[in-house]
């Protein structure tokens, strides 16, 4: 058993040396040997502090945990004890603060955190004494540190989700709705409650949201607040798709800036959507009035025959079936049908053999 332990320790030492050499790749051999001596001394000394253990490489940790487990346990236990002492100190300090025994610095830190919280969450208004009392009551009952911003955020989520919320929030102040104030059941059942529980967007976004007026039509809103931005990208993409489709439906239609502008203006004036229904209606009306530029000779009528001259387009070779679709196709074929399939499709046998 002792021989096996010695062999295992040697293997772990070899792993440490190998990892060290890889880390020092490109260095001279004397430099590598010097570093290996330092690493060997570190291995023998073992971990003296938690920071030393935590910062060590995986290979060194593995050696310590195998060969010096008692030293590792001692370091980890000391670190755990320190954490418990720190947590108890914070807890006692928070209890002392809520008893009214906080120092001037502690009180100042708590006030600064509360101000930062209300800056990030304008829906929580500083003049609302009922809401402020509800926050203090929750933080004190749960012995939470008022100097921690995350705990104020936790309190907001909990207080807003109770059956009868004691806090009042302002969707208008956060830029998520027109309501000046919501509380009680109205707050708990508010459709945009998830937005009220988030940090407010930046000032520019809040200003843009606040500018929206439901009584304005979409066109007037665009003219008043988006004078220089042009159509949004998704509208431009929709217009392009509709124009491309219109060409396939009506080969005499020519995509030009003037034609598109005429159609878009007609759709806008007639309160239609920027889709194929709107484009088709605009085309029918504007082509009859002669306002659209059209391609001559695209449609030729002769007696009872109508011939459409489509513009040449490169469609490319048809896509070959992938392996999955080919396998599915031949899976249920009988031997006779499979033989016929190979005869009708010369390249199929090679494709099947390649799967």
N, C-alpha and C positions, 0 to 999 in steps of 0.2 A: 504493500500500500504506500509506503514511504517512497519507493522507487517511482511509482505512478505519479505521486505528488511532485517529486523533483522533475520528472519529465514534463509535466504540465506547466510548471513554472518556467522551465527552459523554453518551451514552445511560446509561451506568452512573451518572454523576453525577446525571442527572435522576431515576433510580430512587431514589438515596439521598435526594435532596431531597423526592421524593414520599412516601417512607416516613417521613421526618422530619415532614412536614406532617401526615400521618395520625396519627402518634403524638402530636402537639401540638394535635390538633383541639380547638377551644374556647378556645385561647389567642389573645391579641391579636397583630396582625401584627408589632409591634416585638419582642415576645417570641420569635416564630417566627424573625424575621431574626437575632436575637442567637444563637439556638441553631444556625441554619444556618451562621453564621460559625464557630462552634466545630466543627461537623461538617466543614466545608471544611478547617479547619486540621488536623483529625485525618486526613483523607484524604491531604493533602499530606505529612504527617509520616511516615505509614506505621506499621506495627506495630513497637514497640521491644522488647516482651516477649511471651512466649507467653500470659501472662494477659490482656494487652491485646488480642491477636489473638482469643483464645477468647471474650472477653466482648463483642466487637464484633457488630453486627447482621449479618444475612445479606447485605444490600446493600453494607455497607462491606467485608466480607470479599471479596465478589465483585470490587469495585473494586481492592482491594489485590492479589488474586491475578492480576488481568489486567494492571494497570498497574505493579505493584511486586512482581513474582514473586520477584525476587532477595532482597528484604527479607523476604518471607514465608518463603522457603526457609531463610534464615539463622536466623530465629526458631524455626522448627520443628526444625531440626537442633540448635540449642542446647538446646532442651527435651529432645530425644531423648538427647543426650549427658548431660544432668543425670540423666535417668532411669537410664541405664546406670551412671553413677557411684554413684547411690543404691543400685541393685540389687547392685553389686559390693561396696559398703560393708556392706550387710546380709549378703551371702553370706560375706564375710570375717569379719564379726562372729559369725555362726552357727558357722562353722568354728572360730573361736577359743573359743567357748563349749563346743563338744563336745570340745575339747582340754583342757578344765578350766581355761581362762584367763578365765572370765567374771567380771565385776565383781559386787559385792554386790547392786547394783540389778538387774542382769540376772538373777542367780539368783533374787532375790525375785520378779521379774515372772514367770519361768518357773514357780515354785512356785504362785503365785497362779492362773496359767492352768490348771495341772494340777488344782488344787483346784476351780476353777470347772467344769472338764470333768467331774470325778467327781460334782459336785453336780447337773449337768444329766443325767448318765448314771449313775444309781445301780447299774445293772447291772454297771458296772466297779467292783469293790470295791477300796478302797485297801489292804486287808491282803493282797491277792493279789500276792505278789512275782513270780511267773512272768509274770503279765499285765503288770505294771509294767516288767519287763525286756524284754518283747516290744515294748512301745510305745517305750521308749528306743532299742532296737536299730533299729527302723524309722525313727524320726525322725533318728537319727544317720547311718544308712546313706544316707539321701536328703538329708542336710544341711538339714533342715527346722527352722524357728525354733520352739522350744518355747514361745515367748511368744504365738504365734498360735493362738487357740482353733480356728479352722477347720481347721488342720493336724492337731490331735488328732482331730477328727471324721473327717478323711480317713483317718488311720491306723486308726481303728476299723473303717471300712468295708472297707479293704484287708485287714487282719489277720483279720477274720471270714470273708472270702470265699476265703481260700487253701485248698488241698487238705487240709492238715493244720494247722488254726489252732493257734497257740501261746498264744492267750489263752483265758480262762475268763470267761463272763458269767452273770449270775444273773437269769433271767426273773422270779423271785419278787420280787426287789428292785425291778424296774422295773414290777411289777404287770401283767405280760402272760402269766404262767403260773405253775404251782405248783412248777416245778423250782428247786431251790436253786442248782445250778451245771451249766453245760454247757460242754464243750470238745471239741476234735478233731472227728471226723466227726459226732457228735451236734449240735454247734453249727452246723456248716456245713449240715446237712440239717434243721435245726429249722424247722418250718412257719411259726413266727412270727418268723423271723430279721429280717424287714423291720421289725418293731416294736422289736426289740432294737437296731437301728441308728439309731433315732430318739431324739430327746430325750424324756425321761420326761415324762408329763403332770404337771399341777400336783398339789399335795399332796392336795386334795380328791378328785380323780379317782383317784389311786393308792389312797387310803383306801377309796373305794367298790369298786374292783376287788378289793382285798384282802379285803373283807368277804364276797365271794361264796364260798359253800361248795357244792361240787357235791353233797354228800350231802343238802342241803336240797331239799325240793320247791319248785316255783315259788310255791305258795301260802304256805308257811312263810317263804320268803325275802322275799316281799312284806310279810307281817305283821311280820317282825322288822326289816327295813331300810327299808321304804317305808310306814310307818304313816300318814303324813299326805299323801302325794303323790297318792293315788288312782290310778285306772287310767291307764296311759300314753295319750297322745293317739291313737296308732295303734290301740289296743284300743277306745277310745271310738268312733273312726270305724268300725271293723269292726262293733261292736255296732249302731250307727245304721243301717248298710247292711243288716245282717241283719234288723233290726226293720222297716225300710221294705219289704223284700222279703216278709217274713212277712205284712204287711198285704195285699199283692197276691195272695198265695197263699190267705190266710184273711181275707176281708173282715170277719168278725165280731171279729177281734182288734183291740183298742184299745191304742194306744201311750200308756201312762201310766207314771209313775215306779214305781208299785207293780208293774205287770205286768213291766216291764223288770227290776226288782230280783228278782222271783220267778224269772224265766227265767235271769238271770245266776247266781243262787245255785244253781239246779238244775243248770246246766251245770258250775259249779265243783264241786259235790258229786259229780257223776257223772264228773268228769275228762274232759269233752269240750271241744271247741274252740269258740271264739266265732265260729262260722260258721253257714251256713244249716242244715247237718246238725244241729248242736247246738241251734239255735233251733227247728227243726221237731220234734225229739225232745222238747224241753221243752214245746212247745205241746201236742203230742198228750197227754203225760202230765198236765200241769197243767190242761188244759181238761176232761179226763175227771173229774178230782178236784173240779172246780168252783172252783178257787182263782183262776183268771184272770177279770178283768173283760172281758166280751164285749158286742158291740153287738147288741142285740135286733133281730130282723127282717132281719138281713143275709142270711140264707139261709132261703128258704121252700120247704117240700116240699109238693107236691100230687100225689097219686097216684104216677105214675111220673116226674113232672117235678120238677126242682129248679131254683129261680130264685135267682140271687145278685144282691143289690142292692149294687153297688159305690158307694162314696162318689164324688160328682162331683169331677172333677179337670180343671183347665185344662191342656190339652195344647198349645194354640197351633196355628197353621197349619203344615202340613208344610213342611219346608225346601225351597226352590227349588234345582234343580240348579245347580252353579256352571258357569262357562264351560268348564272342562276336561272335565267329565262330559258337558255338552251337545255339545261338539265331538266327543267320542269316540262319542256316540250316533248322530250324523248322518253321521259320516265314511264308514261302510260301507253307507249306505242307497242304494238305486237311486233314479232320478228319480221313479218311480211311488210308491215307498214314502215318499220325502221329501215329495211333494205331499200324500199321505194324512196324513203326520205333521203338516204345517202345518194341514190341515183339522180334524184332531182336537184340535189344540192352538193356539188362536187367538193366544196370546201368543208362540208359539215363533219366528215369523218376525222379530218385533221383537228378540227376544233374540239370534237368529243374526246379524242385521244389525248389532247393537251390538258384536259381538265383533271 
